Amino acid sequence: MRRREFITLVGGAAAGWPLVASAQQSALPTVGFLNTVSAVPFARMADAFRQGLRETGYAEGQNVTIEYRWADGHIDQLPALAIDLVNHQVAVIAATGGPAAGLAAKAATSTIPIVFVSGADPVKAGLIANFNRPGGNITGISPLSSALGSKRLEILHTLVPKATAIGILVNPNYDAEVHDAQAAADAISLQVKILNASSVTEIDAAFASLKQQTIGALFVANDPYLDSQRDQIIALAARNAMPAMYYTREYAVAGGLISYGANIADAYRQAGVYCGKILKGGKPGDLPVLQPTNFELIINLKAAKTLGLEVPPQLIALADEVIE
């Protein structure tokens, strides 16, 4: 082969290299990540999700890409965001942050696999018909945080026995926990006052009304939006000297008084594992909806001391973690 022919051959091959690289890059499977709130407060959950993907052999940017869609608390935007993921031809959709995301994804596609993370009962929400064999194109993780409302209220009453009226801070757009908590309060003759809040200003107003309503303790309901405003709620509870019960350990670790519930970050990790299994050929309808078997009681003694509360020894003995 003459030198000029060799140079032409190599040059032609080199010209094709970017096209080959581009084709390889576009061939990476894409996971759609749909969430009801925003990226910053849910960073730890997104990290846990990516960890689950890694456990099944998928690392973002290496052999899988992730398209994130955050509704920033605007539930009405979820259907459009879900359709956008469908149009991007994602291989699987992780619909997280409550049943609204799962329902939006379910309405957007009957073929693309969906893995939801929802603290509300997924059967009652209309996501699935059966936990063991959900069927169709959907499965997920159900921490059942809302179903633990009565237990959280019982613990809060043990911690603050003199409180005769308890406020429930709830997002009216996602009130799955209120009925359960209300029934538990009635059983122990506690007054319940509902404090609706679906925005920053409404959260401020809810706390401003606490003293006017002689509320002795606060129950913060399981809700993705309220969770995204965690720092604001903890600060307001401290400023108003209000003992408050939360549904996830992140509150207690961040300075809140007490929390009881499933490990939500682990639920997101499990969702990542399920997405990885589906990318490898698993059928969502054959994957049972996972439920937690262990629940965490976290007590922040520093917060209790600031509030002038003496934590009963029986609660200390039951705690999975005590923050000094």
N, C-alpha and C positions, 0 to 999 in steps of 0.2 A: 504494500500500500504506500502510495506516495504521501509526502508530508502534508501537502495541501488537502488531500482527501481526508487524512487523519484529523486535521484541525477542523474541517467542516463537520465531520462525524461527531467529534467531541462537542463542538459548539452547538450542534442540533440537539444533542442529548441534554446539554446543560440548560438549554432554553426550555426543555420540558420539565426540569426538576421542580420549579415552583408550582406547576400545575399538579404534579404528583403529590407534593407536600400539601397543597390546598385540598386535594381530594381526600388525603388521609385525615386531615384535620376535620373536614366536614363529615367524615364517616364516623366520628366519635358519637356515641349515644348521648342524648341530651335529656336531663331530668328537669322537669318544671317544678319550681318551688313556689307555691301560692300561700300567702299568709295574710290574715286579716289586719295586722297592725303594721309596724315599721321595723326596719332593720336594726337600729341601734339597741333598743331594749330587748330584742330577741336574738342578739348576737350569740349568746351562749347556747341557745336552742339550735340555731343554725350550725354552730360548731359541732354539737352533738349529732345532728343529722349527718353531717359530712363524716364524722367518725364512724357512724354505722355503715355508710357507703364504703369507707376504707376497709372495714372488717370483712366485706364481701369482695374486696379486690379492686374497688373503684376509687381513684383519687382525682379530685377536681383539677382540671387543667392538664392531666396526664392521659387518662383514658376515658374520661367522662366530662361533659360540660353541664353546668347548671344555669338555667334561666330563672332568675328571681323576679317575682311579682309581689309587691307589698301594697296592701290597700290603705295603709296609714289610718286605720280605724274607720274608713268609709266602706261599710259593708255593701252599700249599693254599687260599688265599683267592682266587686268580686266577679260577677258574671262576665263583664267585659275582659277582665284580666285573665279569666279562665279560657275564654274564647281565643284570646291572643296567644296563650300557650298552645292551644290546639292548632292554631294556624302556623305556629313555629314547628309543628310536627315533632313534639317531644315524645320520648319513648314511654315515659311514665310521669304522672303528676303527683307530687306530694302536696296534699291540700291540708293546711295546718292552721291552728289557732281558732278552733271552734267549728261547730257543724256548718256554719254558713259557707265556709271555704269548700268543704266537701260537697255540699249541695250544689254550689256553683259549678264545680268541676263535673259533677254527675250530670247536670243539665247540659253542659257543654259538649260532652262526648259519651258515647256508649261503647267505644272501642278502645280508646287509650286507657291503659291501666291507671287506677287511682289508689293512692295510699293516704288515708286521712289520719290526722291526730285531733281528737276531740274529747274534751272532758265531759260533754253531755252524752246521755245514753244514745248511741247511734241508731238503735232500733226505733226509739220514740221520735228521734229527729228525722227519720225517713231515709237514712243513709243506707241501711242494710235491712234484711229481713231476718237474718240469723247470724249469731256470733260464730258458730263453728264452721259453717259453710256459707259465707256471704253471697256467693254466686256472682255472676255477671263480671263486670270489670272493676270491682271495688272491694277493698279490704282496708284494714288500718289498725290503729292503736287507740284504745279507749281507756285513759286513766280513770274514768268515772269519777272525776273530782266533784261533780255536782251531787252525786249520790252520797257523798260523805258529809253533807251539810249538817245532818243531825248529830253526828259524832263531834264535829268541830264546835257546834253550839254547846254540846254537853261539856266539852273540855273548857270552853270559855266560861261557862257558868261555874265550874269547879274553881277556876282561877279567880273569878270576880263574883263570889256568891252573893254579895250585897246588892248587886245590880238587879233592879226589878224591871228595867226596860233596856232592851238591846236594839241598837240600830243595825240595819243591814244595808251596806253600801252596794248597790247593784246597778248594772247597766241595763236599762229597760229593753235594749235591743237583744239582750242575751240573759234572760232571767231564769235559766233552767234550775237554779239552786234554791230559789226563793220558797217554792212550795214545800220542799223538804225541810228547810230550816224553820218555816212558819209552823209546820206540824209539830216539830220537835219542841219549839218554844211553848206551844199550847199545852203540850204534855207535862211541862214543868211550871206552868202558870207564869210564864214570862211574857211581858208585853213586847211586841215587835213593832218597830217603826221603820218603814221602808224609806231609804234615801236614794232617789234615782240620780244617776250621773252618767252622762255619755260624752262629756267634754271637760276640758281643764277648768273652765269657769264653773261648771256644775259641780265638780268635785269640791272646789273652794266653797261654794254655797252650801253644799251638804254638810261640810265640817262646821261652817258658821252656824248652822241650825242645831248642832248637837246640844249645846248648853241650854238653849231655849226649850228643847224638848225633854230635858232631864234624862238624857240617855247615859247609862252608866258604863257601857262597853260597846264595842263595835265589831261587827262581823263583816269582813270584806269578802264578797261573793267571788266565786270563780268566774273570771271573765278576761278574755285576751286584751281588751282595751284597757281595763283597769290595771291589768298586769303591766302594760306598757307605760303606765303612769305611776309605777311603783315608788319611785323616789319622792314624788310629790305627796303620795298618800302616807308614806312613813313619816315624812317631815310634818305633815299636818296633824297626824295622830300624836306625835311627840309634843308639838306646840300646844295642842289642846288637852294634853295629859289624859289621853283617851286609850285605855287598854284595847288592843285590837287583835283579832284572830284572822290569820291568813291561810290560804289554801296550798301554798307552795313554799318550800324552804328558802327560795331566793329572797323572800321578804324578811325572814328572821335573820338571815346572814347579812342583809343590808341594814339591819338595825331595828327591824320590827320586833314586836314582843314575842309572838308565838305562831307557829304554823303546824298544820297537820294535813297530810295528803300524800299522794303518790309522788315519785320522783319524775317530774315533768321532763327534765333533760334526758332521762333514760328513755322516756317514751319517744322522744325525737330521735334518739340513737336507734331504737328499734324500727322506727319508720325508715331510717336510712338503710338498715339491714334488709327490710322488706323490699325497698326499691332496688337494691342490689340483686336480690333473688329474682325479681321480675326481669331485670335486665339480662339475667342469665337464662331466662326462659320460663320462669315460674308463672303460674296463672293466679291472678289475684283472687278469683273466686274459690280457689282451692286452699288459700292461706287463711286460717282462722283469725278473726279479730282478737288481738292480744289484750289482756287485761292485767293490771298489776296484782301481785299477791302480797307485796310488802308496802307498808305505809310508814311515813316518817313523822315523828313528833319532835319538833325543834323548838327549844326554849332559849330566849336571849335574856340571861340574868342581868346583864348590864341595863337593858331596856326596862326590865322589871324594877330594878333599883331606882332608876330615874323616875319611874311612876309611883314609887313608894309601895310597891306590891310585894307581898311575901308569897313566893310560889310554894304551894302545898307539897310536902315531901312525896306524896303519891304520884304527882305529876313529874317530879324530878326523877323518880324511880322508873317511870314509863318512858321517859325521853330517850330518843335515839341519839340526840346530840344536845349538849348544853353549852351555850356560848357564854363564856365568863366575861 
